[in-house]
Amino acid sequence: MESKVKVVDPEVLMGPLLSAVEEAESVPLVISGSSMTPFLVHGRDTVFLSKVTRPLKKGDMILYRRDNGAYILHRICRAEGETYTLVGDAQTLLERGIRRDQVLALVTAVRRKGKLLRKGSFWWDFFEKVWINVIPLRPMIVAAYARIKR
């Protein structure tokens, strides 16, 4: 049996989600993609999105929309006024020049491995404060961890 792939316009899915963010305190979204590993894993973890009501800062995870229409969840590694430099936790390549008007929501909590994490929890703070500062070293750290874990 041949499997069929159905392509859906992102607006069909994201439109209602973003409307809910504007109206609700927190809206869950299951992670899709691998750019935020090792903190968040595709299909396993959920982020809770909220309306941005404060100035964004280094370490914040945000949902934003690229000029090409792609919806992305990454972490701020530099905030300069109304412009941000972003990077996924699994990445070393920085994305510069993201404007405030492209930011759609702030991640205020995550369900990781079934446990609810917020600011102040060990893993949240580790990725927000430590991991964001070792971007060039990430591949070596991940490789060393994989060797130790074997």
C-alpha positions as protocol buffer text, in pm:
chain_id: "A"
residue {
  index: 1
  type: MET
  ca { x: 0 y: 0 z: 0 }
}
residue {
  index: 2
  type: GLU
  ca { x: 133 y: 338 z: -99 }
}
residue {
  index: 3
  type: SER
  ca { x: 137 y: 600 z: 174 }
}
residue {
  index: 4
  type: LYS
  ca { x: 19 y: 946 z: 84 }
}
residue {
  index: 5
  type: VAL
  ca { x: 164 y: 1267 z: 216 }
}
residue {
  index: 6
  type: LYS
  ca { x: -72 y: 1556 z: 255 }
}
residue {
  index: 7
  type: VAL
  ca { x: 78 y: 1903 z: 251 }
}
residue {
  index: 8
  type: VAL
  ca { x: -110 y: 2148 z: 470 }
}
residue {
  index: 9
  type: ASP
  ca { x: -70 y: 2523 z: 461 }
}
residue {
  index: 10
  type: PRO
  ca { x: 101 y: 2622 z: 791 }
}
residue {
  index: 11
  type: GLU
  ca { x: -164 y: 2889 z: 844 }
}
residue {
  index: 12
  type: VAL
  ca { x: -429 y: 2619 z: 878 }
}
residue {
  index: 13
  type: LEU
  ca { x: -246 y: 2486 z: 1184 }
}
residue {
  index: 14
  type: MET
  ca { x: -71 y: 2792 z: 1320 }
}
residue {
  index: 15
  type: GLY
  ca { x: -352 y: 3045 z: 1277 }
}
residue {
  index: 16
  type: PRO
  ca { x: -574 y: 2896 z: 1551 }
}
residue {
  index: 17
  type: LEU
  ca { x: -273 y: 2828 z: 1775 }
}
residue {
  index: 18
  type: LEU
  ca { x: -155 y: 3189 z: 1755 }
}
residue {
  index: 19
  type: SER
  ca { x: -508 y: 3318 z: 1818 }
}
residue {
  index: 20
  type: ALA
  ca { x: -519 y: 3100 z: 2130 }
}
residue {
  index: 21
  type: VAL
  ca { x: -184 y: 3244 z: 2246 }
}
residue {
  index: 22
  type: GLU
  ca { x: -334 y: 3593 z: 2229 }
}
residue {
  index: 23
  type: GLU
  ca { x: -636 y: 3488 z: 2436 }
}
residue {
  index: 24
  type: ALA
  ca { x: -504 y: 3226 z: 2680 }
}
residue {
  index: 25
  type: GLU
  ca { x: -241 y: 3227 z: 2949 }
}
residue {
  index: 26
  type: SER
  ca { x: -57 y: 2926 z: 2805 }
}
residue {
  index: 27
  type: VAL
  ca { x: -100 y: 2712 z: 2492 }
}
residue {
  index: 28
  type: PRO
  ca { x: 68 y: 2371 z: 2447 }
}
residue {
  index: 29
  type: LEU
  ca { x: 255 y: 2274 z: 2130 }
}
residue {
  index: 30
  type: VAL
  ca { x: 425 y: 1937 z: 2075 }
}
residue {
  index: 31
  type: ILE
  ca { x: 780 y: 1979 z: 1946 }
}
residue {
  index: 32
  type: SER
  ca { x: 843 y: 1897 z: 1583 }
}
residue {
  index: 33
  type: GLY
  ca { x: 1198 y: 1891 z: 1447 }
}
residue {
  index: 34
  type: SER
  ca { x: 1539 y: 1841 z: 1601 }
}
residue {
  index: 35
  type: SER
  ca { x: 1692 y: 2189 z: 1626 }
}
residue {
  index: 36
  type: MET
  ca { x: 1621 y: 2215 z: 2001 }
}
residue {
  index: 37
  type: THR
  ca { x: 1777 y: 1883 z: 2105 }
}
residue {
  index: 38
  type: PRO
  ca { x: 1918 y: 1788 z: 2349 }
}
residue {
  index: 39
  type: PHE
  ca { x: 1676 y: 1993 z: 2562 }
}
residue {
  index: 40
  type: LEU
  ca { x: 1362 y: 1919 z: 2360 }
}
residue {
  index: 41
  type: VAL
  ca { x: 1298 y: 1607 z: 2153 }
}
residue {
  index: 42
  type: HIS
  ca { x: 1076 y: 1576 z: 1846 }
}
residue {
  index: 43
  type: GLY
  ca { x: 739 y: 1420 z: 1924 }
}
residue {
  index: 44
  type: ARG
  ca { x: 822 y: 1361 z: 2291 }
}
residue {
  index: 45
  type: ASP
  ca { x: 825 y: 1706 z: 2446 }
}
residue {
  index: 46
  type: THR
  ca { x: 575 y: 1991 z: 2462 }
}
residue {
  index: 47
  type: VAL
  ca { x: 633 y: 2364 z: 2496 }
}
residue {
  index: 48
  type: PHE
  ca { x: 382 y: 2603 z: 2650 }
}
residue {
  index: 49
  type: LEU
  ca { x: 353 y: 2925 z: 2454 }
}
residue {
  index: 50
  type: SER
  ca { x: 245 y: 3258 z: 2597 }
}
residue {
  index: 51
  type: LYS
  ca { x: 199 y: 3608 z: 2467 }
}
residue {
  index: 52
  type: VAL
  ca { x: 515 y: 3817 z: 2497 }
}
residue {
  index: 53
  type: THR
  ca { x: 448 y: 4070 z: 2773 }
}
residue {
  index: 54
  type: ARG
  ca { x: 803 y: 4161 z: 2874 }
}
residue {
  index: 55
  type: PRO
  ca { x: 1131 y: 4252 z: 2705 }
}
residue {
  index: 56
  type: LEU
  ca { x: 1299 y: 3945 z: 2558 }
}
residue {
  index: 57
  type: LYS
  ca { x: 1648 y: 3851 z: 2672 }
}
residue {
  index: 58
  type: LYS
  ca { x: 1934 y: 3612 z: 2611 }
}
residue {
  index: 59
  type: GLY
  ca { x: 1831 y: 3255 z: 2688 }
}
residue {
  index: 60
  type: ASP
  ca { x: 1458 y: 3300 z: 2616 }
}
residue {
  index: 61
  type: MET
  ca { x: 1298 y: 3043 z: 2385 }
}
residue {
  index: 62
  type: ILE
  ca { x: 1064 y: 3200 z: 2133 }
}
residue {
  index: 63
  type: LEU
  ca { x: 841 y: 3097 z: 1847 }
}
residue {
  index: 64
  type: TYR
  ca { x: 901 y: 3323 z: 1549 }
}
residue {
  index: 65
  type: ARG
  ca { x: 826 y: 3336 z: 1179 }
}
residue {
  index: 66
  type: ARG
  ca { x: 1101 y: 3373 z: 925 }
}
residue {
  index: 67
  type: ASP
  ca { x: 1048 y: 3603 z: 630 }
}
residue {
  index: 68
  type: ASN
  ca { x: 1009 y: 3289 z: 414 }
}
residue {
  index: 69
  type: GLY
  ca { x: 704 y: 3189 z: 622 }
}
residue {
  index: 70
  type: ALA
  ca { x: 865 y: 2907 z: 825 }
}
residue {
  index: 71
  type: TYR
  ca { x: 768 y: 2885 z: 1192 }
}
residue {
  index: 72
  type: ILE
  ca { x: 1071 y: 2821 z: 1414 }
}
residue {
  index: 73
  type: LEU
  ca { x: 1130 y: 2766 z: 1785 }
}
residue {
  index: 74
  type: HIS
  ca { x: 1481 y: 2873 z: 1891 }
}
residue {
  index: 75
  type: ARG
  ca { x: 1664 y: 3042 z: 2175 }
}
residue {
  index: 76
  type: ILE
  ca { x: 1783 y: 3403 z: 2186 }
}
residue {
  index: 77
  type: CYS
  ca { x: 2161 y: 3423 z: 2212 }
}
residue {
  index: 78
  type: ARG
  ca { x: 2178 y: 3801 z: 2170 }
}
residue {
  index: 79
  type: ALA
  ca { x: 1918 y: 4075 z: 2211 }
}
residue {
  index: 80
  type: GLU
  ca { x: 1997 y: 4415 z: 2066 }
}
residue {
  index: 81
  type: GLY
  ca { x: 1699 y: 4644 z: 2108 }
}
residue {
  index: 82
  type: GLU
  ca { x: 1425 y: 4512 z: 1881 }
}
residue {
  index: 83
  type: THR
  ca { x: 1655 y: 4273 z: 1690 }
}
residue {
  index: 84
  type: TYR
  ca { x: 1763 y: 3925 z: 1797 }
}
residue {
  index: 85
  type: THR
  ca { x: 2022 y: 3664 z: 1713 }
}
residue {
  index: 86
  type: LEU
  ca { x: 1883 y: 3312 z: 1756 }
}
residue {
  index: 87
  type: VAL
  ca { x: 2014 y: 2956 z: 1762 }
}
residue {
  index: 88
  type: GLY
  ca { x: 1868 y: 2613 z: 1818 }
}
residue {
  index: 89
  type: ASP
  ca { x: 2010 y: 2413 z: 2109 }
}
residue {
  index: 90
  type: ALA
  ca { x: 2141 y: 2154 z: 1859 }
}
residue {
  index: 91
  type: GLN
  ca { x: 2300 y: 2415 z: 1635 }
}
residue {
  index: 92
  type: THR
  ca { x: 2611 y: 2629 z: 1611 }
}
residue {
  index: 93
  type: LEU
  ca { x: 2501 y: 2847 z: 1319 }
}
residue {
  index: 94
  type: LEU
  ca { x: 2350 y: 3176 z: 1438 }
}
residue {
  index: 95
  type: GLU
  ca { x: 2048 y: 3337 z: 1274 }
}
residue {
  index: 96
  type: ARG
  ca { x: 2089 y: 3712 z: 1292 }
}
residue {
  index: 97
  type: GLY
  ca { x: 1849 y: 3998 z: 1233 }
}
residue {
  index: 98
  type: ILE
  ca { x: 1523 y: 3853 z: 1364 }
}
residue {
  index: 99
  type: ARG
  ca { x: 1292 y: 4147 z: 1427 }
}
residue {
  index: 100
  type: ARG
  ca { x: 1052 y: 4187 z: 1718 }
}
residue {
  index: 101
  type: ASP
  ca { x: 758 y: 4186 z: 1477 }
}
residue {
  index: 102
  type: GLN
  ca { x: 854 y: 3830 z: 1374 }
}
residue {
  index: 103
  type: VAL
  ca { x: 828 y: 3704 z: 1733 }
}
residue {
  index: 104
  type: LEU
  ca { x: 497 y: 3526 z: 1790 }
}
residue {
  index: 105
  type: ALA
  ca { x: 522 y: 3374 z: 2139 }
}
residue {
  index: 106
  type: LEU
  ca { x: 746 y: 3309 z: 2437 }
}
residue {
  index: 107
  type: VAL
  ca { x: 801 y: 2962 z: 2582 }
}
residue {
  index: 108
  type: THR
  ca { x: 715 y: 2983 z: 2953 }
}
residue {
  index: 109
  type: ALA
  ca { x: 725 y: 2612 z: 3041 }
}
residue {
  index: 110
  type: VAL
  ca { x: 804 y: 2276 z: 2885 }
}
residue {
  index: 111
  type: ARG
  ca { x: 696 y: 1919 z: 2945 }
}
residue {
  index: 112
  type: ARG
  ca { x: 1022 y: 1728 z: 2902 }
}
residue {
  index: 113
  type: LYS
  ca { x: 1027 y: 1351 z: 2948 }
}
residue {
  index: 114
  type: GLY
  ca { x: 683 y: 1386 z: 3109 }
}
residue {
  index: 115
  type: LYS
  ca { x: 795 y: 1639 z: 3371 }
}
residue {
  index: 116
  type: LEU
  ca { x: 686 y: 2002 z: 3376 }
}
residue {
  index: 117
  type: LEU
  ca { x: 984 y: 2240 z: 3381 }
}
residue {
  index: 118
  type: ARG
  ca { x: 992 y: 2615 z: 3428 }
}
residue {
  index: 119
  type: LYS
  ca { x: 1252 y: 2880 z: 3495 }
}
residue {
  index: 120
  type: GLY
  ca { x: 1436 y: 2782 z: 3812 }
}
residue {
  index: 121
  type: SER
  ca { x: 1447 y: 2409 z: 3735 }
}
residue {
  index: 122
  type: PHE
  ca { x: 1794 y: 2261 z: 3679 }
}
residue {
  index: 123
  type: TRP
  ca { x: 1759 y: 2171 z: 3310 }
}
residue {
  index: 124
  type: TRP
  ca { x: 1575 y: 2492 z: 3218 }
}
residue {
  index: 125
  type: ASP
  ca { x: 1845 y: 2704 z: 3380 }
}
residue {
  index: 126
  type: PHE
  ca { x: 2127 y: 2490 z: 3238 }
}
residue {
  index: 127
  type: PHE
  ca { x: 2014 y: 2544 z: 2878 }
}
residue {
  index: 128
  type: GLU
  ca { x: 1918 y: 2908 z: 2933 }
}
residue {
  index: 129
  type: LYS
  ca { x: 2237 y: 3012 z: 3113 }
}
residue {
  index: 130
  type: VAL
  ca { x: 2514 y: 2760 z: 3037 }
}
residue {
  index: 131
  type: TRP
  ca { x: 2438 y: 2591 z: 2703 }
}
residue {
  index: 132
  type: ILE
  ca { x: 2367 y: 2925 z: 2533 }
}
residue {
  index: 133
  type: ASN
  ca { x: 2723 y: 3035 z: 2620 }
}
residue {
  index: 134
  type: VAL
  ca { x: 2908 y: 2733 z: 2478 }
}
residue {
  index: 135
  type: ILE
  ca { x: 2781 y: 2743 z: 2120 }
}
residue {
  index: 136
  type: PRO
  ca { x: 3119 y: 2674 z: 1950 }
}
residue {
  index: 137
  type: LEU
  ca { x: 3187 y: 2385 z: 2191 }
}
residue {
  index: 138
  type: ARG
  ca { x: 2851 y: 2210 z: 2151 }
}
residue {
  index: 139
  type: PRO
  ca { x: 2960 y: 1941 z: 1900 }
}
residue {
  index: 140
  type: MET
  ca { x: 3253 y: 1837 z: 2121 }
}
residue {
  index: 141
  type: ILE
  ca { x: 3039 y: 1832 z: 2436 }
}
residue {
  index: 142
  type: VAL
  ca { x: 2769 y: 1620 z: 2271 }
}
residue {
  index: 143
  type: ALA
  ca { x: 3030 y: 1378 z: 2132 }
}
residue {
  index: 144
  type: ALA
  ca { x: 3201 y: 1345 z: 2471 }
}
residue {
  index: 145
  type: TYR
  ca { x: 2866 y: 1287 z: 2643 }
}
residue {
  index: 146
  type: ALA
  ca { x: 2775 y: 1017 z: 2389 }
}
residue {
  index: 147
  type: ARG
  ca { x: 3108 y: 838 z: 2453 }
}
residue {
  index: 148
  type: ILE
  ca { x: 3059 y: 852 z: 2831 }
}
residue {
  index: 149
  type: LYS
  ca { x: 2701 y: 730 z: 2808 }
}
residue {
  index: 150
  type: ARG
  ca { x: 2801 y: 417 z: 2607 }
}
